[in-house]
Amino acid sequence: MSQDIQRQVIEIIAEQAMLQPSDISLDATLEDLGIDSLGLVEAVFAIEETFDVQVPFNANNPAESDFDISSVRSMIGAVEKLVAGRG
């Protein structure tokens, strides 16, 4: 399931960055990919909808959120934890 989560999160991020999923590096930051705060919020909504989870994300102060957005890899890890906690 982890590979599936990784693929889906990368697809969501790629859509927001207007890139192909193959262009997304796991070590890239959202800033590297040109995703602004609105794109980040849209990505969070897409993650919530896709995985049926509640993302602990504060759009007004992302640094205080319990959802690590420091890189694509960290976002995938955060989604994996949310999905694991759901079951």
DSSP file (Angstrom, degrees, kcal/mol; ACC not computed):
  #  RESIDUE AA STRUCTURE BP1 BP2  ACC     N-H-->O    O-->H-N    N-H-->O    O-->H-N    TCO  KAPPA ALPHA  PHI   PSI    X-CA   Y-CA   Z-CA
    1    1 A M     >        0   0    0      0, 0.0     4,-2.5     0, 0.0     5,-0.2   0.000 360.0 360.0 360.0 -29.3    0.0    0.0    0.0
    2    2 A S  H  >  +     0   0    0      1,-0.2     4,-2.7     2,-0.2     5,-0.2   0.891 360.0  49.8 -60.3 -41.1    2.9    2.3    0.7
    3    3 A Q  H  > S+     0   0    0      2,-0.2     4,-2.7     1,-0.2    -1,-0.2   0.884 110.4  52.0 -64.4 -37.2    3.9    2.5   -3.0
    4    4 A D  H  > S+     0   0    0      2,-0.2     4,-2.5     1,-0.2    -2,-0.2   0.915 110.2  47.8 -64.7 -42.9    0.3    3.2   -3.9
    5    5 A I  H  X S+     0   0    0     -4,-2.5     4,-2.7     2,-0.2     5,-0.3   0.932 111.9  50.3 -62.3 -45.6    0.2    6.1   -1.3
    6    6 A Q  H  X S+     0   0    0     -4,-2.7     4,-2.5     1,-0.2    -2,-0.2   0.935 111.4  48.1 -58.4 -47.1    3.5    7.4   -2.7
    7    7 A R  H  X S+     0   0    0     -4,-2.7     4,-2.2     1,-0.2    -1,-0.2   0.920 113.6  46.7 -60.6 -45.4    2.2    7.3   -6.3
    8    8 A Q  H  X S+     0   0    0     -4,-2.5     4,-2.2     2,-0.2    -1,-0.2   0.904 112.4  48.8 -67.3 -41.5   -1.0    9.1   -5.4
    9    9 A V  H  X S+     0   0    0     -4,-2.7     4,-2.6     1,-0.2     5,-0.2   0.922 111.9  49.9 -64.2 -42.7    0.6   11.8   -3.3
   10   10 A I  H  X S+     0   0    0     -4,-2.5     4,-3.0    -5,-0.3    -2,-0.2   0.902 109.4  51.9 -62.5 -39.7    3.1   12.5   -6.1
   11   11 A E  H  X S+     0   0    0     -4,-2.2     4,-2.2    -5,-0.2    -1,-0.2   0.910 110.5  48.2 -62.3 -41.6    0.2   12.7   -8.6
   12   12 A I  H  X S+     0   0    0     -4,-2.2     4,-1.8     2,-0.2    -2,-0.2   0.935 114.7  45.0 -63.6 -46.5   -1.5   15.2   -6.4
   13   13 A I  H  X S+     0   0    0     -4,-2.6     4,-2.2     1,-0.2    -2,-0.2   0.909 111.5  53.1 -64.8 -42.0    1.7   17.3   -6.0
   14   14 A A  H  X>S+     0   0    0     -4,-3.0     5,-2.5     1,-0.2     4,-0.8   0.896 106.7  52.9 -60.8 -40.1    2.4   17.0   -9.7
   15   15 A E  H ><5S+     0   0    0     -4,-2.2     3,-0.6     1,-0.2    -1,-0.2   0.923 111.0  46.1 -62.3 -43.3   -1.0   18.3  -10.6
   16   16 A Q  H 3<5S+     0   0    0     -4,-1.8    -1,-0.2     1,-0.2    -2,-0.2   0.842 116.0  45.6 -67.7 -32.7   -0.6   21.4   -8.3
   17   17 A A  H 3<5S-     0   0    0     -4,-2.2    -1,-0.2    -5,-0.2    -2,-0.2   0.524 107.9-126.3 -86.7  -5.5    2.9   22.0   -9.8
   18   18 A M  T <<5S+     0   0    0     -4,-0.8     2,-0.3    -3,-0.6    -3,-0.2   0.921  70.4 121.4  55.9  46.3    1.6   21.5  -13.3
   19   19 A L  S   <S-     0   0    0     -5,-2.5    -1,-0.2    -6,-0.1    -2,-0.1  -0.800  71.2 -95.9-126.6 169.0    4.4   18.9  -13.9
   20   20 A Q    >   -     0   0    0     -2,-0.3     3,-2.3     1,-0.1     4,-0.3  -0.652  35.4-118.5 -81.3 145.4    4.4   15.2  -14.8
   21   21 A P  G >  S+     0   0    0      0, 0.0     3,-1.7     0, 0.0    -1,-0.1   0.850 115.6  62.1 -52.4 -33.7    4.6   12.8  -11.9
   22   22 A S  G 3  S+     0   0    0      1,-0.3   -12,-0.0     3,-0.0     0, 0.0   0.685  96.6  59.7 -67.4 -16.0    8.0   11.6  -13.3
   23   23 A D  G <  S+     0   0    0     -3,-2.3     2,-0.6     2,-0.1    -1,-0.3   0.480  84.2  98.9 -87.7  -3.1    9.3   15.2  -12.8
   24   24 A I    <   -     0   0    0     -3,-1.7     2,-0.3    -4,-0.3   -10,-0.0  -0.769  59.9-157.2 -93.3 119.3    8.7   15.1   -9.1
   25   25 A S    >   -     0   0    0     -2,-0.6     3,-1.3     1,-0.1    47,-0.3  -0.730  19.8-132.7 -91.1 141.7   11.7   14.2   -6.9
   26   26 A L  T 3  S+     0   0    0     -2,-0.3    47,-2.8     1,-0.3    48,-0.3   0.795 108.8  50.9 -63.0 -27.1   11.2   12.8   -3.4
   27   27 A D  T 3  S+     0   0    0     45,-0.2    -1,-0.3    44,-0.1     2,-0.1   0.494  86.9 111.8 -90.1  -3.0   13.7   15.3   -2.0
   28   28 A A    <   -     0   0    0     -3,-1.3    44,-2.3    43,-0.1    45,-0.2  -0.383  60.8-137.6 -69.8 146.1   12.0   18.4   -3.7
   29   29 A T     >  -     0   0    0     42,-0.2     4,-1.5    43,-0.1    42,-0.1  -0.602  25.5-111.5 -92.9 164.7   10.3   21.0   -1.6
   30   30 A L  T  4>S+     0   0    0     39,-0.5     5,-2.8     1,-0.2     4,-0.3   0.873 122.0  54.8 -63.4 -34.9    7.0   22.5   -2.6
   31   31 A E  T >45S+     0   0    0      1,-0.2     3,-1.4     3,-0.2    -1,-0.2   0.909 103.3  55.0 -63.3 -42.3    8.9   25.7   -3.2
   32   32 A D  T 345S+     0   0    0      1,-0.3    -1,-0.2     2,-0.1    -2,-0.2   0.862 109.4  48.7 -56.1 -35.8   11.3   23.9   -5.5
   33   33 A L  T 3<5S-     0   0    0     -4,-1.5    -1,-0.3     2,-0.1    -2,-0.2   0.464 118.1-112.5 -87.5  -2.0    8.3   22.8   -7.5
   34   34 A G  T < 5 +     0   0    0     -3,-1.4     2,-0.6    -4,-0.3    -3,-0.2   0.728  63.0 152.1  79.5  21.8    6.7   26.2   -7.7
   35   35 A I      < -     0   0    0     -5,-2.8    -1,-0.3    -6,-0.1    -2,-0.1  -0.778  27.3-160.2 -90.3 121.2    3.8   25.4   -5.4
   36   36 A D     >  -     0   0    0     -2,-0.6     4,-2.3    -3,-0.1     5,-0.2  -0.195  38.6 -84.7 -89.2-174.9    2.5   28.4   -3.6
   37   37 A S  H  > S+     0   0    0      1,-0.2     4,-2.2     2,-0.2     5,-0.2   0.864 129.3  50.8 -63.4 -36.7    0.3   28.6   -0.5
   38   38 A L  H  > S+     0   0    0      2,-0.2     4,-2.5     1,-0.2    -1,-0.2   0.922 110.4  49.7 -66.3 -42.6   -2.9   28.2   -2.4
   39   39 A G  H  > S+     0   0    0      1,-0.2     4,-2.3     2,-0.2    -2,-0.2   0.874 109.5  52.6 -61.8 -37.1   -1.5   25.2   -4.3
   40   40 A L  H  X S+     0   0    0     -4,-2.3     4,-2.5     2,-0.2    -2,-0.2   0.928 109.3  48.1 -63.9 -45.6   -0.5   23.7   -0.9
   41   41 A V  H  X S+     0   0    0     -4,-2.2     4,-2.4     1,-0.2    -2,-0.2   0.915 112.2  49.5 -62.2 -42.7   -4.0   24.1    0.5
   42   42 A E  H  X S+     0   0    0     -4,-2.5     4,-2.3     1,-0.2    -1,-0.2   0.885 110.2  51.1 -64.2 -37.8   -5.5   22.6   -2.7
   43   43 A A  H  X S+     0   0    0     -4,-2.3     4,-2.5     2,-0.2    -2,-0.2   0.907 109.0  51.0 -64.8 -41.5   -3.0   19.7   -2.3
   44   44 A V  H  X S+     0   0    0     -4,-2.5     4,-2.5     2,-0.2    -2,-0.2   0.922 110.6  48.8 -61.8 -44.1   -4.0   19.2    1.3
   45   45 A F  H  X S+     0   0    0     -4,-2.4     4,-2.4     1,-0.2    -1,-0.2   0.915 111.5  49.8 -61.5 -42.0   -7.7   19.1    0.3
   46   46 A A  H  X S+     0   0    0     -4,-2.3     4,-2.9     2,-0.2    -2,-0.2   0.886 110.2  50.4 -64.5 -39.0   -6.9   16.6   -2.4
   47   47 A I  H  X S+     0   0    0     -4,-2.5     4,-2.5     2,-0.2     6,-0.3   0.927 110.6  49.6 -63.6 -44.9   -5.0   14.4    0.0
   48   48 A E  H  X>S+     0   0    0     -4,-2.5     4,-1.1     1,-0.2     5,-1.1   0.923 115.6  42.9 -59.8 -44.6   -7.9   14.5    2.5
   49   49 A E  H  <5S+     0   0    0     -4,-2.4    -2,-0.2     2,-0.2    -1,-0.2   0.919 115.8  47.4 -68.8 -44.5  -10.4   13.5   -0.3
   50   50 A T  H  <5S+     0   0    0     -4,-2.9    -2,-0.2     1,-0.2    -1,-0.2   0.901 125.0  28.8 -64.6 -43.0   -8.2   10.8   -1.9
   51   51 A F  H  <5S-     0   0    0     -4,-2.5    -1,-0.2    -5,-0.2    -2,-0.2   0.425 100.1-125.0-103.1   0.0   -7.3    9.1    1.4
   52   52 A D  T  <5 +     0   0    0     -4,-1.1     2,-0.3    -5,-0.2    -3,-0.2   0.940  67.3 128.3  53.9  51.4  -10.4    9.9    3.5
   53   53 A V      < -     0   0    0     -5,-1.1     2,-0.6    -6,-0.3    -1,-0.2  -0.866  63.4-120.3-129.7 163.8   -8.2   11.4    6.2
   54   54 A Q        -     0   0    0     -2,-0.3    -5,-0.0    28,-0.1    -6,-0.0  -0.940  28.5-146.2-106.1 113.3   -8.2   14.7    8.2
   55   55 A V        -     0   0    0     -2,-0.6     2,-2.3   -11,-0.1    12,-0.1  -0.686  10.1-135.6 -84.2 123.7   -4.9   16.4    7.6
   56   56 A P        +     0   0    0      0, 0.0    10,-1.3     0, 0.0    11,-0.5  -0.492  54.7 142.9 -77.6  77.7   -3.7   18.4   10.7
   57   57 A F        -     0   0    0     -2,-2.3     2,-0.7     8,-0.2     3,-0.1  -0.973  42.1-158.0-127.3 129.8   -2.7   21.4    8.7
   58   58 A N    >   -     0   0    0     -2,-0.4     3,-0.9     3,-0.2     6,-0.2  -0.896   4.3-167.4-106.5 104.1   -3.1   25.1    9.6
   59   59 A A  T 3  S+     0   0    0     -2,-0.7    -1,-0.1     1,-0.3   -18,-0.1   0.786  87.5  56.9 -63.0 -27.2   -3.0   27.1    6.4
   60   60 A N  T 3  S+     0   0    0      1,-0.3    -1,-0.3    -3,-0.1    -2,-0.0   0.784 127.2  14.7 -75.1 -26.5   -2.6   30.3    8.4
   61   61 A N    X   +     0   0    0     -3,-0.9     3,-2.0     1,-0.1     4,-0.3  -0.552  66.3 176.6-148.1  77.2    0.6   29.0   10.0
   62   62 A P  G >  S+     0   0    0      0, 0.0     3,-1.5     0, 0.0     5,-0.2   0.779  78.7  66.4 -55.8 -28.5    2.0   25.9    8.3
   63   63 A A  G 3  S+     0   0    0      1,-0.3    -2,-0.0     3,-0.1     6,-0.0   0.773 100.1  51.0 -64.9 -24.8    5.0   25.8   10.6
   64   64 A E  G <  S+     0   0    0     -3,-2.0    -1,-0.3    -6,-0.2     2,-0.1   0.426  89.9 108.4 -91.6   1.0    2.7   25.0   13.6
   65   65 A S  S <  S-     0   0    0     -3,-1.5    -8,-0.2    -4,-0.3    -6,-0.0  -0.392  70.5-135.9 -78.8 155.5    1.0   22.1   11.8
   66   66 A D  S    S+     0   0    0    -10,-1.3     2,-0.6    -2,-0.1    -9,-0.1   0.156  84.2  92.2 -91.2  17.4    1.5   18.5   12.6
   67   67 A F  S    S-     0   0    0    -11,-0.5     2,-0.6    -5,-0.2    -2,-0.2  -0.950  76.7-136.7-118.1 112.3    1.8   17.7    8.9
   68   68 A D        +     0   0    0     -2,-0.6    10,-0.3     6,-0.3     3,-0.2  -0.557  31.7 165.9 -77.1 113.1    5.3   17.8    7.6
   69   69 A I        +     0   0    0     -2,-0.6   -39,-0.5    -7,-0.1    -1,-0.1   0.074  40.3 113.6-110.7  21.5    5.5   19.7    4.3
   70   70 A S  S    S-     0   0    0    -41,-0.1     2,-0.3     1,-0.1    -1,-0.1   0.756  88.6  -6.3 -70.2 -23.7    9.3   20.1    4.2
   71   71 A S  S  > S-     0   0    0     -3,-0.2     4,-2.0   -42,-0.1   -42,-0.2  -0.970  73.1-101.1-158.2 169.1    9.7   17.8    1.2
   72   72 A V  H  > S+     0   0    0    -44,-2.3     4,-2.3   -47,-0.3   -45,-0.2   0.922 122.7  53.4 -60.8 -43.3    7.7   15.5   -1.0
   73   73 A R  H  > S+     0   0    0    -47,-2.8     4,-2.3     1,-0.2    -1,-0.2   0.903 108.3  48.9 -58.9 -43.1    9.1   12.5    0.9
   74   74 A S  H  > S+     0   0    0    -48,-0.3     4,-2.3     1,-0.2    -6,-0.3   0.866 109.7  52.1 -68.2 -34.7    8.0   14.0    4.3
   75   75 A M  H  X S+     0   0    0     -4,-2.0     4,-2.3     2,-0.2    -1,-0.2   0.912 108.8  50.1 -66.5 -40.8    4.5   14.6    2.9
   76   76 A I  H  X S+     0   0    0     -4,-2.3     4,-2.5     1,-0.2    -2,-0.2   0.928 111.4  49.3 -61.5 -44.5    4.3   11.0    1.8
   77   77 A G  H  X S+     0   0    0     -4,-2.3     4,-2.0     1,-0.2    -1,-0.2   0.891 110.3  50.6 -61.0 -40.3    5.4    9.8    5.2
   78   78 A A  H  X S+     0   0    0     -4,-2.3     4,-2.0   -10,-0.3    -1,-0.2   0.896 111.0  48.2 -65.6 -40.3    2.9   12.0    6.9
   79   79 A V  H  X S+     0   0    0     -4,-2.3     4,-2.8     2,-0.2     5,-0.2   0.908 108.6  54.5 -66.5 -41.4    0.1   10.7    4.7
   80   80 A E  H  X S+     0   0    0     -4,-2.5     4,-2.4     1,-0.2    -2,-0.2   0.907 109.0  48.6 -58.2 -41.9    1.2    7.1    5.4
   81   81 A K  H  X S+     0   0    0     -4,-2.0     4,-2.2     2,-0.2    -1,-0.2   0.910 111.8  48.9 -64.4 -42.6    0.9    7.8    9.1
   82   82 A L  H  X S+     0   0    0     -4,-2.0     4,-1.0     2,-0.2    -2,-0.2   0.919 113.1  46.8 -63.5 -43.4   -2.6    9.3    8.7
   83   83 A V  H  X S+     0   0    0     -4,-2.8     4,-0.9     1,-0.2     3,-0.5   0.905 112.1  50.4 -66.3 -41.0   -3.8    6.4    6.7
   84   84 A A  H  < S+     0   0    0     -4,-2.4     3,-0.5     1,-0.2    -1,-0.2   0.875 110.3  50.6 -63.6 -37.5   -2.3    3.8    9.2
   85   85 A G  H  < S+     0   0    0     -4,-2.2    -1,-0.2     1,-0.2    -2,-0.2   0.683 100.3  65.5 -73.5 -18.3   -4.0    5.6   12.0
   86   86 A R  H  <        0   0    0     -4,-1.0    -1,-0.2    -3,-0.5    -2,-0.2   0.836 360.0 360.0 -72.5 -33.9   -7.3    5.6   10.2
   87   87 A G     <        0   0    0     -4,-0.9    -1,-0.2    -3,-0.5    -2,-0.2   0.482 360.0 360.0 -77.1 360.0   -7.6    1.8   10.4
